[in-house]
Amino acid sequence: MPQTDPLLQWREEFPILSRKTYLINNSLGAMPRRVYEGVKHFADMWNEDGVVAWHYPDGSGWLHDCELTADLIGSVMGAPKGSVMLHLNVATLTAQVLSSIDFTKKRNGIVYDTMQFTSPHYVVQEWARYGAKITMVESDDGIGVDVQKICDAITEKTALVPISHVYFRSSYLQDVQPIIEKAHKVGAKVLLDVYQSIGTVPFDVTKMGVDYVVGGSVKWVCGGPNVCYLYIRPDLIKDYDPALTGWISHARPFKFEMEFTPHEGVWRASTGTPPVVALYSCRPGYEIIRQVGVEKIREKSQRLTSRLIEQALAAGFKVNTPLDPKRRGGTVCIDWPGADKAEQELIRRGFVIDYRPKGGIRVSPHFYNTEQECDAIIAEMKKLRP
C-alpha cells in the first residue's frame, strides 16, 4: 500500500508490526502499545486501594469501568448504553441464553448451520439433554450456507436461531437480515455471533433488530482475550431470566441475600466476578477501532482481500473464501496439498498466519497492513508449495 494511505499512520501503535508480517487478525489482533498503560492502571488500583477499588465512594471503580467498557463495545456495533454485559467467553454466553428458554414446551427447536464455530456448536448439541430439538442446515460447498435454506428450516416450533455473521472457516459473510425477519415472523429469537465481523464489517444491531448478540475482543478489535460480551435488545432485558446466573447478577449483590432477585438492568446477564483485568487491556483496541472507523476499515479490507485472492488464484492455489467481496469478511483462506505443514514454516519466516482444516492458511489483513505484506505472503507460499 502506498505510504499515502492514511491508515498506515496507525502502524506505530502496534509494536509487533515492526518485527513481524502480522496477518492473523481474525484470530488474535495485534496488541496496541496502550495496553501496557491499561493493565498498569488496573495494577495501580489494586496495589494502592485493594478491595476498595471495586467500588469507590464516588461511584467509580472496577464495576463502573465494566459498564463503561461494555458501553464502549456497544458503540462499535450500534448498541445503546446499558444493553451490553461483559463475560469471559462465548461458550458460557451461549449456554446462558439457552438457559433462559424452557425447552420442555412445544416451541423447543434450535436451528443453525454446519459452518458455526465449535464452541457454541458443542454447547447447543448438549442442550438436547434438556429437550431441545436441533436442526442443522448443511453447507453445499463448505464455504457458505444458502440463507433461504436456513429460513425454510425455521418454523413455529423454533425457539432460537444461533448463527454466525462471518464464518470462521471460510470468512463467508452471511446475509442475516432475512433470517432475523423469518425468525421474528414465527416468534423465534436470533442469537448472532459477531466474533469474526466486529471491527472489520460495519453493522448496527439496533437497525438489525436482532435479539441477542455475542462476540469477543480477541480478534479484529485488537482487545486481547477474556473479554466477551452479550448484547440484549433493550425491550427484552426485563424478561431475560437465565438459569445460569451468579452473585453479581443480583439486584443487590453486596447484600449477599440467599433469595435470588435479578438485577433490573443488563447486569442480570452477568454471572460471577467479571473479567476486570482484561477489560483494561481490551479498551485501547476498541478506542482505536472507533477512531479509525469501521467503514474505512471495511473499504481497505475488501481491497486487500481482493488483491490476495487475485494473486492466489493466479498462482494456482485453492481459495476457500467467497470471491464476491460483498459476501466476504476480512479473511482469505488459501489451501493446497501440504498447507498444514507450511503453517509453522511461514511463522518461522516471520509471517504470522494460521491453518484450519477444510479452510487452509488463513490470511487476514487489517487496516494497518500493507499491499506489500499481502504480496509477500503469497510469494512465500509459492516458495513452500511442492
C-alpha positions in Angstrom: 0.0 0.0 0.0 1.4 3.4 -0.9 2.6 5.4 2.1 -0.1 8.0 1.4 -2.6 5.6 2.9 -3.7 7.5 6.0 -4.5 4.3 7.8 -0.8 3.3 7.9 -0.1 6.0 10.4 -1.6 3.6 13.0 1.2 1.0 12.4 3.4 2.6 15.1 0.6 2.0 17.7 1.1 -1.8 17.2 4.7 -2.8 18.1 4.6 -6.3 16.6 4.3 -4.8 13.1 7.9 -3.7 13.3 9.1 -7.2 13.8 6.6 -9.5 12.0 4.4 -9.6 9.0 1.3 -9.9 11.1 -1.6 -11.3 9.0 -3.7 -13.3 11.5 -6.0 -10.6 12.8 -9.1 -12.8 12.5 -7.6 -15.0 15.3 -5.7 -12.5 17.5 -5.4 -8.8 16.6 -2.1 -7.1 17.1 -1.6 -5.6 20.6 -1.9 -1.8 20.9 1.0 -0.3 22.8 -1.6 1.4 25.0 -2.4 -1.9 26.6 0.6 -1.6 28.9 -0.9 1.6 30.3 -4.3 0.0 30.8 -3.0 -3.0 32.6 -0.8 -0.8 34.8 -3.8 1.3 35.7 -5.5 -1.8 37.0 -2.5 -2.9 38.9 -2.1 0.5 40.4 -5.7 0.5 41.6 -5.3 -3.0 43.1 -1.9 -2.1 44.7 -3.0 1.3 46.2 -6.6 0.6 47.2 -7.1 -3.1 47.4 -10.7 -4.2 47.7 -11.9 -0.6 47.7 -11.1 -0.5 44.0 -14.3 -2.5 43.3 -16.4 0.5 44.1 -15.2 3.9 45.3 -17.4 6.2 47.3 -17.8 8.5 44.2 -19.2 5.6 42.1 -16.0 4.9 40.1 -14.0 1.7 40.3 -13.8 -1.7 38.6 -17.6 -2.3 38.5 -18.2 1.1 37.0 -15.4 0.6 34.5 -17.1 -2.7 33.5 -20.2 -0.7 32.5 -18.1 1.9 30.6 -16.2 -0.8 28.7 -19.5 -2.6 27.9 -20.9 0.7 26.5 -17.7 1.3 24.5 -18.0 -2.1 22.9 -21.7 -1.5 22.2 -20.9 1.8 20.5 -18.9 -0.1 17.8 -22.0 -2.1 16.9 -24.8 0.4 17.3 -26.0 -0.9 20.7 -27.5 1.7 23.1 -25.9 2.2 26.5 -27.0 -0.3 29.1 -27.6 -3.2 26.7 -24.2 -5.0 26.8 -22.7 -7.2 29.5 -19.2 -8.4 29.7 -18.3 -12.1 30.0 -15.3 -14.4 29.7 -16.2 -16.4 26.6 -18.9 -17.1 24.0 -19.5 -20.7 25.1 -20.7 -19.5 28.5 -22.8 -16.8 26.9 -24.4 -19.3 24.5 -25.2 -21.6 27.5 -26.7 -18.7 29.4 -29.0 -17.6 26.5 -30.1 -21.3 26.1 -30.7 -21.5 29.9 -33.3 -18.7 29.5 -35.5 -20.8 27.3 -37.8 -23.6 28.5 -37.2 -26.5 26.0 -39.9 -28.7 27.6 -42.5 -26.7 25.8 -43.8 -27.2 22.2 -41.5 -24.4 21.0 -38.3 -26.3 21.6 -36.5 -26.1 18.3 -33.0 -24.8 17.6 -31.9 -24.1 14.0 -28.4 -23.3 12.9 -25.9 -24.4 10.2 -22.9 -26.6 9.9 -20.4 -23.7 9.5 -20.7 -22.5 13.0 -17.7 -22.3 15.4 -17.1 -25.3 17.5 -17.7 -23.8 21.0 -21.3 -22.7 20.5 -22.0 -25.8 18.4 -20.9 -28.1 21.3 -23.0 -26.2 23.8 -26.1 -26.3 21.6 -25.7 -30.0 20.9 -25.6 -30.7 24.7 -28.9 -28.9 25.1 -30.6 -31.8 23.6 -30.5 -33.4 27.1 -32.9 -30.6 28.2 -35.4 -31.2 25.4 -34.1 -29.1 22.6 -34.8 -30.4 19.1 -31.9 -29.5 16.9 -32.0 -28.9 13.1 -28.7 -28.3 11.3 -28.6 -26.8 7.8 -25.8 -28.2 5.7 -23.4 -26.2 3.6 -23.4 -27.2 -0.1 -19.8 -26.1 -0.8 -18.1 -25.8 2.6 -17.8 -22.1 2.2 -21.3 -20.6 2.8 -24.9 -21.7 3.6 -27.9 -20.7 1.5 -29.8 -18.2 3.5 -33.1 -19.5 2.1 -32.3 -23.0 3.4 -31.9 -21.6 6.9 -35.1 -19.5 6.7 -37.0 -22.6 5.4 -35.8 -24.6 8.4 -37.2 -22.0 10.9 -40.8 -22.9 11.9 -43.4 -22.1 14.6 -41.6 -24.7 16.8 -38.3 -22.9 16.6 -37.2 -21.2 19.8 -33.7 -20.0 18.9 -31.5 -19.5 15.8 -27.8 -19.2 16.8 -25.9 -18.1 13.7 -22.6 -16.5 12.8 -22.3 -13.2 11.0 -19.0 -14.3 9.4 -18.0 -18.0 9.3 -14.6 -18.7 10.9 -13.6 -21.4 8.5 -14.2 -19.6 5.2 -14.9 -15.9 6.0 -18.3 -16.1 4.4 -20.4 -13.1 5.3 -23.9 -14.4 5.9 -27.0 -12.3 4.9 -28.5 -12.4 8.4 -31.4 -9.9 7.9 -33.8 -12.4 6.2 -33.0 -14.9 9.0 -33.9 -12.4 11.7 -37.1 -11.4 9.9 -38.2 -15.0 9.4 -37.4 -15.9 13.0 -39.4 -13.0 14.3 -42.3 -13.8 11.9 -42.8 -17.2 13.6 -42.0 -16.0 17.2 -38.4 -17.2 17.4 -35.3 -15.3 18.6 -31.9 -15.0 17.0 -28.5 -15.2 18.7 -26.0 -13.6 16.4 -22.2 -14.3 16.8 -20.2 -11.3 15.6 -16.8 -12.5 16.7 -15.5 -12.6 13.1 -17.1 -9.4 11.9 -16.9 -6.7 14.6 -14.1 -4.3 13.8 -13.9 -5.2 10.2 -17.5 -5.3 8.9 -19.9 -2.5 9.7 -23.2 -3.4 11.3 -25.8 -1.9 13.6 -27.6 -4.3 16.0 -30.4 -1.7 16.6 -31.2 -1.4 12.9 -31.0 -5.2 12.5 -33.5 -5.7 15.3 -31.6 -8.8 16.4 -32.5 -10.2 19.8 -29.1 -11.3 21.2 -25.5 -10.7 20.0 -22.3 -12.4 21.3 -18.7 -11.8 20.4 -15.3 -11.0 21.8 -12.3 -8.7 21.8 -9.5 -11.0 20.8 -9.8 -10.7 17.0 -10.4 -7.7 14.7 -10.8 -5.2 17.6 -7.3 -5.9 18.9 -8.6 -6.2 22.5 -6.9 -9.4 23.6 -8.5 -12.5 25.3 -11.1 -12.8 28.1 -13.5 -10.0 27.3 -16.5 -11.3 25.5 -20.0 -9.8 25.7 -23.7 -10.3 25.3 -26.0 -7.7 23.8 -29.7 -8.0 24.7 -32.2 -6.0 22.7 -33.3 -3.4 25.3 -37.0 -4.4 25.2 -36.1 -7.9 26.1 -33.8 -7.2 29.1 -36.6 -7.0 31.7 -37.8 -10.5 30.8 -34.4 -12.1 30.4 -34.4 -14.8 33.0 -31.5 -17.3 32.6 -30.9 -20.2 34.9 -27.1 -19.6 34.5 -26.6 -16.7 36.8 -24.4 -15.6 39.7 -23.8 -13.3 42.6 -23.1 -10.2 40.5 -26.4 -10.7 38.6 -28.4 -10.0 41.8 -30.3 -6.7 42.3 -28.3 -6.2 45.5 -25.1 -8.2 45.0 -23.3 -6.9 48.1 -26.2 -7.7 50.4 -25.4 -11.4 49.7 -29.1 -12.4 50.1 -29.9 -16.1 49.8 -33.0 -15.4 47.8 -32.2 -14.5 44.2 -33.7 -11.3 42.8 -32.3 -10.5 39.3 -30.9 -7.1 38.6 -33.4 -4.8 36.8 -30.9 -4.0 34.1 -28.4 -5.8 31.9 -26.3 -6.8 34.9 -28.9 -9.7 35.2 -27.0 -11.2 32.3 -23.8 -11.4 34.3 -22.8 -14.5 36.3 -19.8 -14.4 38.7 -17.0 -12.0 39.1 -16.5 -10.0 35.8 -13.2 -10.1 33.8 -11.7 -7.0 35.5 -8.1 -7.3 34.4 -8.9 -7.9 30.8 -11.4 -5.0 30.5 -8.4 -2.7 30.9 -6.4 -4.5 28.2 -9.3 -4.5 25.7 -10.2 -0.8 25.8 -7.4 0.6 23.7 -8.3 -1.7 20.8 -11.9 -0.6 20.8 -10.9 3.1 21.1 -8.6 2.8 18.1 -11.3 1.0 16.0 -13.7 3.8 16.8 -11.2 6.4 15.8 -10.3 4.7 12.6 -13.9 3.9 11.7 -15.2 0.5 10.6 -16.4 1.9 7.3 -12.8 2.8 6.4 -11.5 -0.5 7.7 -14.1 -2.4 5.5 -13.1 -0.5 2.4 -9.5 -1.3 2.8 -10.2 -4.9 3.8 -12.1 -5.5 0.6 -9.3 -4.1 -1.4 -6.5 -6.1 0.3 -8.5 -9.4 0.3 -9.3 -8.9 -3.4 -5.6 -8.5 -4.0 -4.8 -11.7 -2.1 -7.4 -13.7 -3.9 -6.3 -12.4 -7.4 -2.7 -13.4 -6.7 -3.6 -16.7 -5.0 -5.8 -17.9 -7.9 -3.2 -16.8 -10.5 -0.6 -18.9 -8.6 -2.9 -21.9 -8.7 -3.9 -22.1 -5.1 -7.4 -23.1 -4.0 -9.3 -20.2 -2.4 -11.9 -21.4 0.2 -13.4 -17.9 0.6 -16.2 -16.1 -1.3 -14.9 -14.3 -4.3 -17.7 -11.7 -4.1 -16.4 -9.0 -1.7 -20.0 -8.3 -0.6 -20.2 -11.9 0.8 -16.7 -11.9 2.3 -15.4 -11.0 5.7 -11.8 -9.9 6.3 -10.0 -13.2 5.8 -8.8 -15.2 2.7 -8.4 -18.9 3.2 -5.8 -20.3 0.8 -5.2 -24.1 0.5 -3.0 -26.6 -1.3 -1.7 -30.1 -0.5 0.7 -29.6 2.3 -0.7 -26.2 3.5 -1.0 -27.6 7.0 2.7 -28.3 7.1 3.6 -24.9 5.7 1.9 -23.1 8.6 4.8 -23.4 11.1 7.4 -22.7 8.4 5.7 -19.5 7.4 5.6 -18.4 11.1 9.3 -19.2 11.4 10.0 -17.0 8.4 8.1 -14.1 10.1 4.7 -14.4 8.5 2.2 -14.8 11.3 -0.9 -16.7 10.0 -2.7 -19.9 10.9 -4.2 -23.1 9.3 -7.6 -24.5 9.7 -8.8 -27.9 8.4 -11.2 -27.6 5.4 -10.2 -24.0 5.2 -6.4 -23.7 4.6 -4.0 -21.0 5.6 -6.0 -18.0 6.9 -4.6 -14.6 5.8 -6.3 -11.7 7.5 -5.0 -8.2 6.7 -6.2 -5.4 8.8 -6.3 -1.6 8.4 -2.6 -1.4 9.5 -1.3 -3.9 6.9 0.1 -3.0 3.5 -0.2 -4.3 0.0 3.5 -5.2 0.1 2.8 -7.5 3.0 0.0 -9.2 1.1 2.2 -9.7 -1.9 5.0 -11.1 0.3 2.8 -13.8 1.9 1.7 -15.1 -1.5 5.3 -15.1 -2.8 6.4 -17.0 0.3 3.6 -19.6 -0.1 4.7 -20.2 -3.7 8.2 -21.0 -2.4 6.8 -23.6 0.0 4.4 -25.3 -2.3 5.7 -28.7 -3.5 
